[in-house]
Amino acid sequence: TGTDVEVPGRPLSFFFNVHNNFLEEVAKFRAARRLWARIMRERFGATDPRAQQLRFHAQTAGSTLTAQQPDNNVVRVALQALAAVLGGTQSLHCNGRDEALGLPTEESATIALRTQQILLHESSVSSTVDPLGGAYAIEERTTRIEGEAVQLLARIHAGGGTLAAIESGLIQREIQDSAYRAQQALERGTDIVVGINRFNESAPHTLGTFSLDPSVERDQVDRVRALRASRSTNECESALTAVVRAARGGDNLVPVVVEAVGKRATLGEISDAMRSVFGEYQDASGA
């Protein structure tokens, strides 16, 4: 999970990735909402009910999609999307069935869109607040996940906070360990993925993949060249120097980045300016 965007006048929204355990996913969202509300009340003293409401965007998990039997991904995406809706998401993105193979084709993107529309208009799940609330299987999982999240947050807090946890590699190790356990379960067959470790088929499934017109790259190169030719070189370089100065001084980068964009600096140039100060991220192992 990670922070997405701040909605003006509303609490922060968060981005969640929807994985492949349906009940766990519903419970995860519900646990996050409960935990957010309690932290806002007890830690930050928020009394406005709106500040206690966790608004979040969910995206189905591309990592669960398979290149084998790719049409099965339509079902996976539908289940993941349903879990997000039942968990209370305010915004949803459905992946295309062919995203394990490449960028989605227009047909795959349309199927993903229709998945959302069918859930909205033909299932009625969005017409009820917390449709699975009260179900033992959901409530038990919600309470368990919330408790585990509290323990993890306490570990991070005791270690000096999120930045310290990243610098020490704590968060990265947790993610890596989780991925390792998931891969072990897949290889042992304790977790079944249809078409991967069960119900395999020898005949390959062919599915047309997205192909980018080479002219798109040429056109973009020409546009960047035209942009650089039309801007004031001195003003752009001055703005990029201000980005470097702010980065070195620990100042707020947003105003100087906005100024650099206004002087027609490219994303790559702004990134290079910050990279010259911060370098590139390396995990705790130096890999």
C-alpha positions, -999 to 999 in steps of 0.1 A, spaced: 0 0 0 10 36 -4 -3 71 -3 -21 82 -34 -34 118 -34 -49 143 -11 -84 154 -19 -89 191 -12 -110 196 19 -112 159 26 -90 134 45 -61 118 27 -70 90 4 -49 58 1 -41 34 -27 -45 -3 -21 -37 -32 -43 -63 -60 -43 -48 -95 -41 -63 -129 -45 -78 -140 -12 -113 -127 -14 -124 -128 22 -90 -115 34 -92 -86 10 -126 -75 21 -114 -77 57 -82 -58 49 -102 -28 37 -125 -29 66 -96 -32 91 -79 -2 75 -110 19 78 -115 10 114 -78 16 122 -78 50 105 -109 61 124 -94 51 158 -60 67 151 -76 99 139 -98 101 171 -73 89 197 -39 101 184 -48 132 165 -80 142 184 -101 145 152 -137 152 161 -151 158 127 -166 125 114 -153 133 79 -117 133 92 -123 98 106 -134 84 72 -107 66 52 -111 74 16 -91 51 -7 -86 40 -43 -82 3 -50 -66 -14 -80 -68 -50 -88 -34 -68 -85 -15 -72 -117 9 -95 -99 -18 -121 -96 -25 -122 -133 -11 -151 -153 3 -153 -188 -9 -189 -189 -47 -191 -198 -50 -153 -198 -88 -153 -202 -89 -166 -166 -77 -132 -155 -111 -118 -164 -126 -138 -135 -97 -129 -112 -102 -92 -118 -139 -94 -113 -135 -112 -79 -108 -87 -68 -130 -57 -78 -159 -72 -59 -138 -75 -28 -127 -39 -31 -163 -27 -34 -175 -49 -5 -146 -35 15 -158 1 9 -135 15 -18 -145 49 -32 -126 45 -64 -116 14 -84 -93 5 -113 -96 -29 -130 -65 -44 -147 -68 -58 -182 -67 -96 -187 -35 -94 -208 -13 -73 -184 8 -103 -176 18 -102 -213 21 -64 -219 1 -32 -221 -36 -39 -224 -52 -39 -258 -83 -18 -263 -105 -49 -262 -90 -59 -228 -94 -24 -214 -130 -24 -225 -136 -57 -207 -120 -43 -175 -143 -13 -178 -174 -34 -183 -164 -55 -152 -168 -23 -131 -200 -14 -149 -216 -48 -143 -207 -47 -106 -222 -12 -104 -254 -18 -123 -261 -55 -121 -250 -66 -86 -265 -39 -62 -234 -43 -40 -228 -6 -41 -263 2 -28 -256 -12 7 -231 1 33 -208 -27 45 -228 -55 29 -208 -82 47 -208 -66 81 -218 -90 109 -206 -121 90 -184 -141 114 -158 -149 88 -154 -113 78 -155 -98 114 -130 -123 127 -106 -116 99 -111 -78 102 -102 -79 139 -72 -101 133 -58 -80 105 -64 -48 125 -45 -63 155 -16 -74 134 -14 -39 117 -14 -23 152 16 -45 162 34 -36 129 28 1 134 41 -2 170 73 -18 157 78 10 132 72 37 158 96 20 182 122 19 155 121 57 150 92 60 125 87 52 88 118 69 74 140 51 99 122 18 91 129 23 54 166 32 60 171 2 82 154 -21 56 126 -31 80 98 -24 56 116 -39 26 123 -71 45 87 -74 55 76 -71 18 104 -95 6 95 -121 33 59 -119 24 67 -124 -13 90 -153 -4 63 -170 17 38 -165 -12 61 -181 -37 68 -210 -14 31 -217 -9 27 -216 -47 55 -241 -53 43 -264 -25 8 -263 -39 -7 -251 -6 -19 -221 -26 -36 -230 -58 -33 -207 -89 -54 -221 -117 -33 -227 -148 0 -224 -129 2 -252 -103 -32 -268 -110 -54 -274 -140 -25 -268 -164 -30 -271 -202 -2 -281 -226 -17 -262 -256 -6 -226 -256 -33 -199 -254 -28 -172 -280 -40 -137 -272 -32 -107 -293 -10 -83 -275 -7 -45 -277 18 -32 -302 29 4 -301 32 22 -334 69 32 -338 57 66 -351 45 75 -316 81 75 -303 94 96 -332 66 121 -327 73 124 -290 111 129 -297 102 157 -321 78 173 -296 106 174 -269 131 188 -293 105 215 -303 98 223 -267 135 228 -259 140 250 -289 111 272 -280 119 278 -243 143 302 -227 174 282 -220 186 306 -193 153 306 -175 150 268 -176 186 263 -163 180 289 -135 148 270 -125 167 237 -125 195 252 -104 169 263 -79 156 227 -77 192 215 -69 196 243 -43 164 234 -25 172 197 -25 206 204 -9 191 228 16 163 205 26 137 231 15 102 224 2 107 211 -33 72 216 -46 74 253 -53 107 251 -72 95 220 -92 63 239 -101 84 268 -112 107 245 -133 77 231 -150 65 266 -157 98 273 -174 93 242 -196 118 219 -179 111 182 -188 104 155 -162 137 139 -170 156 172 -164 139 178 -131 145 142 -121 182 145 -130 185 177 -109 172 159 -78 192 128 -87 224 149 -86 217 156 -50 200 125 -36 215 99 -59 195 67 -66 179 46 -39 197 15 -28 182 -9 -3 199 -17 30 219 -46 15 234 -23 -12 220 -45 -39 
